[in-house]
Amino acid sequence: MNADVKPDLLRPRWSKVLTDLWEDKTRTGLVVASISVGVFAIGMIMTAYMILGTDVDRSYASVNPPNIQVSTDPFDKDFAHVIEKIPGVENAEGRRSISIRARSSDKDWQTMGLMGLSDFQGKIDLLAPIEGTQFPGENEAIINQSQMHISGFQVGDKIEVEFSDGTTRDLTVVGLVTDQVYANPTPGQTNNVYITLKTLRSFGQADYFNKLYVTVDGDGTNAEFISSVASAVEDKLKDSKREAYRAEEALSTEHPMIDSILAIVGTLGVLGGLIAILSSSLIINTLNAMLTQQLRQIGIMKLIGARSSQILGMYLTLIIGYGLIAVIIAVPLGAIAGYGLASLMAGMLSAVLQGFRIIPLAIVTQVLMAILIPLVTGFFPVNSGVKTSVQQAINDYRPGDQTTKKNLFNADWLKGISRPILLSFRNTFRKKGRLILTIFTLTVAGAVFIAVFNVRNSLNIVMSQLAQHFMGDVTVTFRQPYRVSKVEQTLLEIPGVKDVEGWSGAA
C-alpha cells in the first residue's frame, strides 16, 4: 500500500456532501443567497418590531408624560396647586402656549409654537438635551428637534420671533432638545420654542398659563381612572368659570404614535414574507438544476448498492448545510439592520432606544426558516430525483426529453425559423413545472414592486385630493368665539384678501 495515500475518515456519502458544498462555490453561493434573503428580511422586521414595541413606550414613560392635557382660559400657578388637591391627581403644571413665527437672519419665516414655562426643572414632560442646555435664561430659548421636523436653527443662532399682534423680539438659541409629548411625524406638526415666563413678560406678553398638564396617581396605565380624573379636573375648571376648550387623555406607558409605527413595520413584515416565498422558489429551481446535473451520479450510487432513502438523506443533509451557512450570514445582518430600522423610526418620535441587543425569538424564527423552508421546498425535487431508476439515470433519461411528432415546435409551419430559436422555445416549454415556477417567481416579484409604488402614489393622490377641500391660503385659529360678520369686515379691508369664510368646531 502506498503510505502517501491518506484514508478518508468520512463515509463516502458525507464526503460527497462536503464536496458539493465546497467545490461548486457558485451553486452554493446561489442557494445560500436565496435562503439568506428571506431569513434576513424576516429577522430584520421582527427585531425592529420587538425593539420598537418595548423601547418606545419605555422612553415615553421615562419623561413622565401628562395623562391629561387641557387647553383652557388663563390661570396661574396657584390654580395648578388647586388642581393637585383633586383626588387622583399626582402633579399639575401650567404652560403658556402661543403660535408665533420665527426666522434667523434673512431666512424665511416659519410657523412655530412658543411654550412659556415657569420652571424647566418640573416633573411633567421632561425635555432631553440634544445639544447645548435645556435650561434657558432671560432672552434665551431652546428648540425641540426631531428627524421629521428640523427647524434649521442651531445653538448660538439669533432668531427673531413675531407675535400675533405684529411685535417682534430677538432670542438666542442656547439648546436643542427632544420633546416626546410633541413628537408627531405628521406634516402639520411644528417645532416648539421654549422660554421662561420672565422672558415672556419682558416681551410685553401676559405671563399666565393656558395649558394644563396633569399626571394621575399610580403608573398611569388605567384608562378608566384617567378619564374619571379628567372629568373631575374639567368640573373644577367650570367651577372656576373657565372653559376646557380641548382635553386629551393618554396612558403613561403607551406612546400615542406607537400603533401607527408598528403598523408600518407590520406592512414591511408582509413584504418580508413575500420575499421568503420568492426565495423558496429560487431554491427549488436551483435544486432541480443540481439534481439534473448529478442524475448520473445518483445512478452510479444506486448501482453500487445505495438505497433511495440513503441518497435522500444525503441531499437533505446538503440542504441543511446550505441553511446553516445562511443562518451564519443572515442572523447577524438581520439583527444589525433591524436595530438600524428601529433607530430610524424611533428617531421620528424622538424616542431613545435601550441599546443594541439580540432578540431570541427573532433568532429562533430565522433558524427555523433557514432549515425548514429549504427542506420543505427541496424535498419534492430531491425525492423525485432519487426515485429515478439506475437505467434512466445512467442513460441520462429525463421525462419530457422526448418530443413527439405532434409537438407544436415541430410543425411544418415553423420550418422557416432557425433551429437555435426553435431550440430555445422547446427548452422553455419542455419542463412545464419549471416554466410555471419561473413565471410565478417573476409575477410575484413584479407584483410586489408595482404594488409598493402604486400604494405610494395612491396615498399621495388621496392626500392631494383631501387638501383641495381646504382652499384657503391662510388659516387662523382663534382661542375664543368671535362674530363671523365682524371678522369678515375686518379682514376684507386688508389689501389682497379676496374671500373670508368662518368655521366653528368643538371636541
Secondary structure, DSSP 8 states (H G I E B T S, - for coil): --TT-----S-HHHHHHHHHHHH-HHHHHHHHHHHHHHHHHHHHHHHHHHHHHHHHHHHHHHT---SEEEEEEEE-HHHHHHHHTSTTEEEEEEEEEEEEEEEETTS--EEEEEEEES-TT-SSS--EEEEE-S---TTEEEEE--SS------TT-EEEEE-TTS-EEEEEEEEEEE-GGG---STT---EEEEEHHHHHHTT----EEEEEEEESTTS--HHHHHHHHHHHHHHHHHTT--EEEEEE--TTS-TTHHHHHHHHHHHHHHHHHHHHHHHHHHHHHHHHHHHHTHHHHHHHHHTT--HHHHHHHHHHHHHHHHHHHHHHHHHHHHHHHHHHHHHHHHHTT---------HHHHHHHHHHHHHHHHHHHHHHHHHHHTS-HHHHHTT--TT-S--TT-GGGSGGGTTS-HHHHHHHHHHHH-HHHHHHHHHHHHHHHHHHHHHHHHHHHHHHHHHHHHTT---S-----SS---HHHHHHHHHTSTT-----------
